[in-house]
Amino acid sequence: MIDDDQELCELLGSWLAAEGFTLTSVHDGPAGLEAARTGSFGAIVLDMMLPGMNGLEVLRALRQSCNTPLLMLSARGEPVDRILGLELGADDYLAKPCDPRELVARLRALLRRAMPVADEQLLQVGDLRLDGNSLMVWQNDELLPLTQTEVLILRELLERPGQLIDRQNLSRQALGKPLGPHDRSLDMHMSNLRRKLGPHEDGRARIQSIRGRGYLYS
């Protein structure tokens, strides 16, 4: 957990310990970035407002080399902050003050989605190859810098290429939650995924959006 509120870290650490988690706390941006890069963690909880580097700066630097599931936790709950966090690669977002039970539920969902599926086969569609166990994706022989959530979205699409996948079903399977009436998280993750994949060699879009219905991989 990268958060400068030490009292909150202690409180959440006690709560998470009772739920079976082990929490490591770091209290400024540069130290948090270094710990996240060099340590081995199941998930990262990142505050928006930090000394040294703010949370968005940490997230931007972190996503260049790390795809550990990440939840942003911040008192700044404005939609623009959530959108920025998701654009930069956050997997989920929770505004302060939060119910510790909801934080536990969100973390469990992130970790559950990151767990490998036993004996899952490699998915190969065109020039894309997805390993469901390691949650890694290659385009030809180049490893793509996708987040966990982006890989899970892509896996759902590649499992049924050419078939329309309903937005709600895609959100439940890949994000672990239903979409609310004003929830743009799936759209932001999809935008990031499209940008990283790029178009087909002939210029066609890889992921098509059917307005109001869902998405398909073409």
Secondary structure, 3 states (H helix, E strand, C coil): CECCCHHHHHHHHHHHHHCCCCCCCECCHHHHHHHHHHCCCCCEEEECCCCCCCHHHHHHHHCCCCCCCEEEEECCCCHHHHHHHHHCCCCEEEECCCCHHHHHHHHHHHHHHHCCCCCCCCEEECCEEEECCCCEEEECCEECCCCHHHHHHHHHHHHCCCCCEEHHHHHHHHHCCCCCCCCCHHHHHHHHHHHHHCCCCCCCCCEEEECCCEEEEC
